[in-house]
Amino acid sequence: MKLEAVTIRIPTDLLEQARQFREGSESFNEMVVEAIASEVQRRRILTAHERIVARSAELEANKGIQSSSVELIRQLRSGEERRD
């Protein structure tokens, strides 16, 4: 993995808290990289969720609320109305 050096400014109290919670020989750099990776993943998930919600709203607006398929799935699992 290619690395790039950057300068960041962190509030003093937050930096002190980060130092207190470092684990063993964990470097501050490792802590920051892990935090950024977690935040990127969180934002990816949030973006995907927002797309799903928007698509669901679009489908509901176009087709109306669809009936639940839970009962049909239960029937199929129990063998009712199977056409093997």
N, CA, C and O atoms as a GROMACS GRO file, in nm:
protein
  336
    1MET      N    1   0.085  -0.117   0.000
    1MET     CA    2   0.000   0.000   0.000
    1MET      C    3   0.090   0.124   0.000
    1MET      O    4   0.183   0.135   0.080
    2LYS      N    5   0.061   0.214  -0.090
    2LYS     CA    6   0.137   0.338  -0.099
    2LYS      C    7   0.092   0.433   0.012
    2LYS      O    8  -0.028   0.447   0.036
    3LEU      N    9   0.184   0.495   0.078
    3LEU     CA   10   0.153   0.587   0.187
    3LEU      C   11   0.186   0.729   0.147
    3LEU      O   12   0.277   0.754   0.067
    4GLU      N   13   0.111   0.822   0.202
    4GLU     CA   14   0.134   0.964   0.177
    4GLU      C   15   0.136   1.036   0.310
    4GLU      O   16   0.050   1.013   0.395
    5ALA      N   17   0.232   1.122   0.328
    5ALA     CA   18   0.244   1.200   0.452
    5ALA      C   19   0.152   1.321   0.443
    5ALA      O   20   0.148   1.391   0.342
    6VAL      N   21   0.077   1.344   0.551
    6VAL     CA   22  -0.012   1.460   0.559
    6VAL      C   23   0.005   1.525   0.696
    6VAL      O   24   0.051   1.462   0.790
    7THR      N   25  -0.034   1.651   0.704
    7THR     CA   26  -0.034   1.722   0.831
    7THR      C   27  -0.178   1.743   0.873
    7THR      O   28  -0.260   1.791   0.794
    8ILE      N   29  -0.210   1.707   0.995
    8ILE     CA   30  -0.345   1.729   1.046
    8ILE      C   31  -0.337   1.809   1.176
    8ILE      O   32  -0.239   1.801   1.249
    9ARG      N   33  -0.440   1.883   1.201
    9ARG     CA   34  -0.448   1.961   1.325
    9ARG      C   35  -0.560   1.899   1.410
    9ARG      O   36  -0.674   1.885   1.365
   10ILE      N   37  -0.523   1.863   1.531
   10ILE     CA   38  -0.616   1.794   1.622
   10ILE      C   39  -0.627   1.877   1.749
   10ILE      O   40  -0.526   1.922   1.803
   11PRO      N   41  -0.749   1.897   1.798
   11PRO     CA   42  -0.764   1.968   1.925
   11PRO      C   43  -0.682   1.899   2.035
   11PRO      O   44  -0.677   1.776   2.042
   12THR      N   45  -0.620   1.978   2.117
   12THR     CA   46  -0.529   1.927   2.220
   12THR      C   47  -0.596   1.825   2.311
   12THR      O   48  -0.537   1.721   2.342
   13ASP      N   49  -0.720   1.853   2.353
   13ASP     CA   50  -0.788   1.759   2.444
   13ASP      C   51  -0.818   1.626   2.376
   13ASP      O   52  -0.810   1.521   2.440
   14LEU      N   53  -0.851   1.629   2.249
   14LEU     CA   54  -0.876   1.505   2.175
   14LEU      C   55  -0.747   1.426   2.157
   14LEU      O   56  -0.747   1.304   2.169
   15LEU      N   57  -0.639   1.494   2.130
   15LEU     CA   58  -0.509   1.428   2.117
   15LEU      C   59  -0.469   1.361   2.248
   15LEU      O   60  -0.418   1.249   2.247
   16GLU      N   61  -0.492   1.427   2.359
   16GLU     CA   62  -0.460   1.370   2.490
   16GLU      C   63  -0.545   1.245   2.516
   16GLU      O   64  -0.494   1.145   2.567
   17GLN      N   65  -0.673   1.251   2.482
   17GLN     CA   66  -0.759   1.133   2.499
   17GLN      C   67  -0.711   1.018   2.412
   17GLN      O   68  -0.709   0.903   2.456
   18ALA      N   69  -0.671   1.048   2.289
   18ALA     CA   70  -0.620   0.945   2.199
   18ALA      C   71  -0.495   0.880   2.258
   18ALA      O   72  -0.480   0.758   2.251
   19ARG      N   73  -0.409   0.959   2.315
   19ARG     CA   74  -0.286   0.904   2.377
   19ARG      C   75  -0.320   0.812   2.494
   19ARG      O   76  -0.255   0.709   2.512
   20GLN      N   77  -0.422   0.848   2.571
   20GLN     CA   78  -0.461   0.767   2.686
   20GLN      C   79  -0.518   0.631   2.644
   20GLN      O   80  -0.502   0.533   2.716
   21PHE      N   81  -0.584   0.626   2.528
   21PHE     CA   82  -0.651   0.504   2.487
   21PHE      C   83  -0.573   0.421   2.385
   21PHE      O   84  -0.624   0.321   2.335
   22ARG      N   85  -0.450   0.462   2.355
   22ARG     CA   86  -0.368   0.380   2.265
   22ARG      C   87  -0.344   0.246   2.329
   22ARG      O   88  -0.330   0.235   2.451
   23GLU      N   89  -0.339   0.143   2.247
   23GLU     CA   90  -0.318   0.008   2.298
   23GLU      C   91  -0.173  -0.034   2.282
   23GLU      O   92  -0.121  -0.035   2.170
   24GLY      N   93  -0.107  -0.068   2.392
   24GLY     CA   94   0.029  -0.119   2.388
   24GLY      C   95   0.125  -0.037   2.304
   24GLY      O   96   0.149   0.080   2.331
   25SER      N   97   0.178  -0.100   2.202
   25SER     CA   98   0.277  -0.034   2.116
   25SER      C   99   0.212   0.029   1.993
   25SER      O  100   0.281   0.064   1.897
   26GLU      N  101   0.081   0.043   1.994
   26GLU     CA  102   0.010   0.102   1.881
   26GLU      C  103   0.059   0.245   1.858
   26GLU      O  104   0.066   0.326   1.951
   27SER      N  105   0.091   0.275   1.734
   27SER     CA  106   0.137   0.410   1.703
   27SER      C  107   0.017   0.501   1.683
   27SER      O  108  -0.094   0.457   1.652
   28PHE      N  109   0.042   0.629   1.701
   28PHE     CA  110  -0.064   0.727   1.677
   28PHE      C  111  -0.108   0.720   1.531
   28PHE      O  112  -0.226   0.736   1.501
   29ASN      N  113  -0.013   0.696   1.441
   29ASN     CA  114  -0.043   0.684   1.299
   29ASN      C  115  -0.140   0.568   1.274
   29ASN      O  116  -0.237   0.584   1.199
   30GLU      N  117  -0.116   0.454   1.336
   30GLU     CA  118  -0.205   0.338   1.320
   30GLU      C  119  -0.346   0.371   1.370
   30GLU      O  120  -0.445   0.332   1.308
   31MET      N  121  -0.352   0.442   1.479
   31MET     CA  122  -0.481   0.481   1.536
   31MET      C  123  -0.558   0.571   1.440
   31MET      O  124  -0.678   0.553   1.420
   32VAL      N  125  -0.490   0.668   1.381
   32VAL     CA  126  -0.554   0.760   1.288
   32VAL      C  127  -0.598   0.688   1.161
   32VAL      O  128  -0.709   0.710   1.112
   33VAL      N  129  -0.512   0.601   1.108
   33VAL     CA  130  -0.546   0.527   0.986
   33VAL      C  131  -0.669   0.439   1.010
   33VAL      O  132  -0.759   0.434   0.927
   34GLU      N  133  -0.673   0.371   1.124
   34GLU     CA  134  -0.788   0.286   1.157
   34GLU      C  135  -0.916   0.370   1.171
   34GLU      O  136  -1.022   0.329   1.124
   35ALA      N  137  -0.904   0.486   1.234
   35ALA     CA  138  -1.021   0.573   1.251
   35ALA      C  139  -1.073   0.623   1.116
   35ALA      O  140  -1.194   0.626   1.094
   36ILE      N  141  -0.983   0.661   1.028
   36ILE     CA  142  -1.026   0.708   0.896
   36ILE      C  143  -1.088   0.594   0.816
   36ILE      O  144  -1.189   0.614   0.749
   37ALA      N  145  -1.028   0.475   0.822
   37ALA     CA  146  -1.084   0.359   0.751
   37ALA      C  147  -1.224   0.328   0.802
   37ALA      O  148  -1.314   0.298   0.722
   38SER      N  149  -1.244   0.334   0.932
   38SER     CA  150  -1.378   0.309   0.990
   38SER      C  151  -1.478   0.414   0.944
   38SER      O  152  -1.592   0.381   0.913
   39GLU      N  153  -1.436   0.538   0.941
   39GLU     CA  154  -1.525   0.646   0.900
   39GLU      C  155  -1.561   0.635   0.751
   39GLU      O  156  -1.676   0.658   0.713
   40VAL      N  157  -1.464   0.599   0.668
   40VAL     CA  158  -1.493   0.580   0.526
   40VAL      C  159  -1.593   0.467   0.508
   40VAL      O  160  -1.688   0.480   0.430
   41GLN      N  161  -1.575   0.356   0.579
   41GLN     CA  162  -1.669   0.244   0.570
   41GLN      C  163  -1.807   0.286   0.619
   41GLN      O  164  -1.908   0.250   0.557
   42ARG      N  165  -1.814   0.360   0.728
   42ARG     CA  166  -1.943   0.406   0.781
   42ARG      C  167  -2.015   0.493   0.678
   42ARG      O  168  -2.136   0.478   0.658
   43ARG      N  169  -1.942   0.582   0.614
   43ARG     CA  170  -2.003   0.670   0.514
   43ARG      C  171  -2.046   0.593   0.389
   43ARG      O  172  -2.148   0.627   0.328
   44ARG      N  173  -1.970   0.491   0.351
   44ARG     CA  174  -2.011   0.406   0.238
   44ARG      C  175  -2.144   0.336   0.269
   44ARG      O  176  -2.234   0.333   0.186
   45ILE      N  177  -2.153   0.283   0.388
   45ILE     CA  178  -2.275   0.214   0.430
   45ILE      C  179  -2.392   0.312   0.434
   45ILE      O  180  -2.501   0.280   0.388
   46LEU      N  181  -2.369   0.431   0.488
   46LEU     CA  182  -2.474   0.532   0.495
   46LEU      C  183  -2.520   0.572   0.355
   46LEU      O  184  -2.640   0.587   0.332
   47THR      N  185  -2.427   0.590   0.262
   47THR     CA  186  -2.462   0.625   0.125
   47THR      C  187  -2.545   0.514   0.060
   47THR      O  188  -2.643   0.543  -0.008
   48ALA      N  189  -2.505   0.389   0.080
   48ALA     CA  190  -2.581   0.276   0.025
   48ALA      C  191  -2.721   0.272   0.085
   48ALA      O  192  -2.819   0.250   0.013
   49HIS      N  193  -2.730   0.295   0.215
   49HIS     CA  194  -2.861   0.295   0.281
   49HIS      C  195  -2.950   0.406   0.224
   49HIS      O  196  -3.069   0.385   0.200
   50GLU      N  197  -2.893   0.524   0.203
   50GLU     CA  198  -2.970   0.635   0.148
   50GLU      C  199  -3.019   0.603   0.006
   50GLU      O  200  -3.130   0.640  -0.030
   51ARG      N  201  -2.936   0.533  -0.074
   51ARG     CA  202  -2.979   0.493  -0.208
   51ARG      C  203  -3.093   0.393  -0.201
   51ARG      O  204  -3.189   0.402  -0.278
   52ILE      N  205  -3.085   0.298  -0.107
   52ILE     CA  206  -3.191   0.199  -0.090
   52ILE      C  207  -3.321   0.266  -0.049
   52ILE      O  208  -3.427   0.235  -0.104
   53VAL      N  209  -3.315   0.359   0.046
   53VAL     CA  210  -3.435   0.430   0.092
   53VAL      C  211  -3.495   0.511  -0.023
   53VAL      O  212  -3.617   0.512  -0.041
   54ALA      N  213  -3.410   0.580  -0.100
   54ALA     CA  214  -3.460   0.659  -0.213
   54ALA      C  215  -3.525   0.569  -0.317
   54ALA      O  216  -3.631   0.603  -0.370
   55ARG      N  217  -3.462   0.456  -0.346
   55ARG     CA  218  -3.519   0.363  -0.445
   55ARG      C  219  -3.651   0.304  -0.395
   55ARG      O  220  -3.745   0.290  -0.473
   56SER      N  221  -3.658   0.272  -0.268
   56SER     CA  222  -3.783   0.221  -0.211
   56SER      C  223  -3.894   0.324  -0.222
   56SER      O  224  -4.008   0.290  -0.257
   57ALA      N  225  -3.861   0.449  -0.193
   57ALA     CA  226  -3.961   0.556  -0.204
   57ALA      C  227  -4.005   0.574  -0.349
   57ALA      O  228  -4.123   0.597  -0.376
   58GLU      N  229  -3.912   0.563  -0.442
   58GLU     CA  230  -3.943   0.575  -0.584
   58GLU      C  231  -4.035   0.461  -0.628
   58GLU      O  232  -4.133   0.484  -0.699
   59LEU      N  233  -4.005   0.340  -0.586
   59LEU     CA  234  -4.090   0.225  -0.620
   59LEU      C  235  -4.229   0.239  -0.559
   59LEU      O  236  -4.329   0.210  -0.624
   60GLU      N  237  -4.234   0.284  -0.435
   60GLU     CA  238  -4.363   0.302  -0.369
   60GLU      C  239  -4.445   0.408  -0.441
   60GLU      O  240  -4.566   0.393  -0.457
   61ALA      N  241  -4.380   0.516  -0.485
   61ALA     CA  242  -4.452   0.622  -0.556
   61ALA      C  243  -4.504   0.572  -0.690
   61ALA      O  244  -4.614   0.610  -0.732
   62ASN      N  245  -4.427   0.488  -0.757
   62ASN     CA  246  -4.469   0.438  -0.888
   62ASN      C  247  -4.567   0.322  -0.882
   62ASN      O  248  -4.660   0.316  -0.962
   63LYS      N  249  -4.548   0.231  -0.789
   63LYS     CA  250  -4.626   0.108  -0.783
   63LYS      C  251  -4.716   0.097  -0.663
   63LYS      O  252  -4.799   0.006  -0.656
   64GLY      N  253  -4.703   0.187  -0.568
   64GLY     CA  254  -4.780   0.176  -0.444
   64GLY      C  255  -4.711   0.083  -0.348
   64GLY      O  256  -4.607   0.025  -0.379
   65ILE      N  257  -4.769   0.068  -0.231
   65ILE     CA  258  -4.711  -0.020  -0.131
   65ILE      C  259  -4.740  -0.164  -0.171
   65ILE      O  260  -4.854  -0.202  -0.196
   66GLN      N  261  -4.635  -0.244  -0.176
   66GLN     CA  262  -4.648  -0.384  -0.214
   66GLN      C  263  -4.691  -0.466  -0.093
   66GLN      O  264  -4.652  -0.437   0.020
   67SER      N  265  -4.771  -0.566  -0.118
   67SER     CA  266  -4.815  -0.653  -0.009
   67SER      C  267  -4.696  -0.734   0.041
   67SER      O  268  -4.600  -0.760  -0.032
   68SER      N  269  -4.703  -0.772   0.166
   68SER     CA  270  -4.595  -0.847   0.227
   68SER      C  271  -4.589  -0.988   0.167
   68SER      O  272  -4.692  -1.049   0.142
   69SER      N  273  -4.470  -1.036   0.146
   69SER     CA  274  -4.452  -1.170   0.091
   69SER      C  275  -4.419  -1.271   0.201
   69SER      O  276  -4.389  -1.387   0.171
   70VAL      N  277  -4.426  -1.229   0.326
   70VAL     CA  278  -4.388  -1.316   0.438
   70VAL      C  279  -4.475  -1.440   0.441
   70VAL      O  280  -4.423  -1.551   0.454
   71GLU      N  281  -4.606  -1.425   0.429
   71GLU     CA  282  -4.695  -1.540   0.436
   71GLU      C  283  -4.670  -1.636   0.320
   71GLU      O  284  -4.670  -1.758   0.340
   72LEU      N  285  -4.649  -1.585   0.200
   72LEU     CA  286  -4.620  -1.669   0.084
   72LEU      C  287  -4.491  -1.748   0.106
   72LEU      O  288  -4.485  -1.867   0.075
   73ILE      N  289  -4.390  -1.684   0.159
   73ILE     CA  290  -4.263  -1.753   0.187
   73ILE      C  291  -4.284  -1.863   0.290
   73ILE      O  292  -4.229  -1.972   0.275
   74ARG      N  293  -4.362  -1.836   0.393
   74ARG     CA  294  -4.390  -1.939   0.495
   74ARG      C  295  -4.461  -2.058   0.433
   74ARG      O  296  -4.429  -2.173   0.464
   75GLN      N  297  -4.558  -2.031   0.347
   75GLN     CA  298  -4.631  -2.139   0.280
   75GLN      C  299  -4.537  -2.223   0.194
   75GLN      O  300  -4.544  -2.346   0.196
   76LEU      N  301  -4.451  -2.158   0.121
   76LEU     CA  302  -4.357  -2.231   0.036
   76LEU      C  303  -4.261  -2.315   0.120
   76LEU      O  304  -4.230  -2.428   0.083
   77ARG      N  305  -4.216  -2.261   0.230
   77ARG     CA  306  -4.124  -2.336   0.317
   77ARG      C  307  -4.191  -2.456   0.380
   77ARG      O  308  -4.128  -2.560   0.400
   78SER      N  309  -4.319  -2.443   0.412
   78SER     CA  310  -4.390  -2.554   0.475
   78SER      C  311  -4.439  -2.656   0.373
   78SER      O  312  -4.492  -2.760   0.411
   79GLY      N  313  -4.422  -2.628   0.245
   79GLY     CA  314  -4.458  -2.723   0.142
   79GLY      C  315  -4.594  -2.696   0.079
   79GLY      O  316  -4.632  -2.765  -0.016
   80GLU      N  317  -4.666  -2.599   0.129
   80GLU     CA  318  -4.795  -2.566   0.070
   80GLU      C  319  -4.776  -2.503  -0.067
   80GLU      O  320  -4.685  -2.422  -0.086
   81GLU      N  321  -4.859  -2.539  -0.159
   81GLU     CA  322  -4.860  -2.483  -0.294
   81GLU      C  323  -4.728  -2.501  -0.369
   81GLU      O  324  -4.696  -2.424  -0.459
   82ARG      N  325  -4.652  -2.602  -0.330
   82ARG     CA  326  -4.527  -2.631  -0.402
   82ARG      C  327  -4.558  -2.707  -0.528
   82ARG      O  328  -4.652  -2.788  -0.532
   83ARG      N  329  -4.482  -2.683  -0.629
   83ARG     CA  330  -4.501  -2.752  -0.757
   83ARG      C  331  -4.369  -2.818  -0.799
   83ARG      O  332  -4.314  -2.786  -0.904
   84ASP      N  333  -4.321  -2.910  -0.716
   84ASP     CA  334  -4.191  -2.974  -0.745
   84ASP      C  335  -4.200  -3.062  -0.867
   84ASP      O  336  -4.100  -3.124  -0.905
   0.00000   0.00000   0.00000
